[in-house]
């Protein structure tokens, strides 16, 4: 943060890479509140959040299981004209699966499939891994999705 503060004091405007790096570091350090503050500061600056910024925050909110805030963030992202990409959908599946939000994860896969993204098999595999964790191993033995079978 010292480097960032020095940049600001020398009137050097941070770019998306700088903002995203700071936000991501705070998320990885479990300083989610500070990451939220940095996102707000980014919004207040001349630098608009991009899909990478939103992917970082989606992952952060998912890890905290703040589902309403996550949906609000997705709406804000769409209102700003940022179009969800395949990485964003995979990130959503990644956070929904371990939390047992399989319906939401399957909806993401359906959206991916309908928009022509080719990462559906990866996403199904990732969701299968989530479902087959020790917490859910006895819950589901097979998942059939769009003709792809997964054995847990």
N, C-alpha and C positions, 0 to 999 in steps of 0.2 A: 504494500500500500504506500510505502514511502516514495517509490518511484512514481506512482500514479499521482500522489499529492504534489510531487516536484513538477511533474508535467503540467498539472493544473496551475501551479503558482507561476510557471513560465509561459502560461497561456498557450500551451500545446494542446490542441483538441484531440482527445482519444478517438480512435476509429473503432469500427465494429470488432476487429480482432482484439484490441485492448480491452474493450468492455466485456466481450465474451470470455476472455481469459480470466479477468477478475471475477466475473459472476460464477464461472465454472469452478475456479479455485475455492471460492467461498462455499459453493454447494458441496464440493468434495470434502471440505473440512467440516461439514455439517453446520455451517453458519448460514442457514437458510434465510434467516431474517435479514442479515446483511446483504445477501444475494438479492432479495426482494428490493431492498433500498437502492442497490446499485442499478437494478433494472429501472426503477423509477427515475433515478438520476440520468440514466441513459435516455429514457423517454423525454426528460426535460431538456436534454442537450440537443444539439443539431444532428445527432446520430440516431437513426431509427433502428430498432431491433430487427434482426433478420431471422431467417428460418433456424440458423444455428443457435441464436439467442433463445428462441422459443423451445428448441429441442432441449437445451440445458435446463430451462425452467420447468418444462414438462416432466423431465426426469426428477428434478428436485421436488416438485409438488407431489408426484407419484410416490416417491420414497417416503414422504411425510403422510401419505394417504389423504391429501387435501383435495378430494375429488371435485367439490363445488368450485374451488379456486381454479383447478385445472380446466374445468369446462369454461369458466369465465375467461381464462387466459386464451383458450382456443378461439373463443368468440372475438375477443379483442384482436387477436392475430388476424383473423379473417377480415375484420373491419378495417384493419390497416393494409389490407391487400396482400398479405403474406399467404401464399398458397401452400397447404400441407404437402410435403414430399414423402418419398418412401421411407426415409430415415425417421421422419416424424411419426409415421404410423408404426414402424418397428419399435420406436421408443415407447409409444403408447402401449403396445402389446407387451413390451418388456415390463412396464410398471403395473399394468392391469393383471397380468398372469399371477405373479407371486402373491397378490392381494386377494386372489380368488374372484376377481371381477371378470370372469370368463365371458359373460355376455358382451361386455364392452370390448374385450379383446377380439371376439369373433366379429363384432360389428366393424372394427377397424380392418380386419382381414377382408370382409365383404366389400368395404369401400375401396381397399387397395385393388381387389380383383376387378371391381367395376370400372376403375379408372385406368386399368391396363398395366399397373405396376407388376414387374416380374419377380418380386421378392416374396410372393405369397408362400412358396414352399419353405423358405427360410423362416418366415413368421410362424407358420404352422409348427415347424420344428421347435422354434423358441417357445411357443405356447405349450407345446407338448412337454418340454423340459420343465416349465413352470408347474404344470399340472402334476407331473410325475415326481415332484419333490417329496420328501418323506411326509410332509404334511398332507399331501393329497394322493399318495401312492395307493392307498386302499380305496379311495373315492372313485377313481376312474381307471379302468384297464385299457380300454380302447377309445380312441376318438376318431371319428370319421368326419372329415370336412372336405367337401368338394372332391370326393373320390380319392383322397389321400388318407391312408390309415396309419395311425401311430400306435405302437405298442409300448406301453409303460412297463 
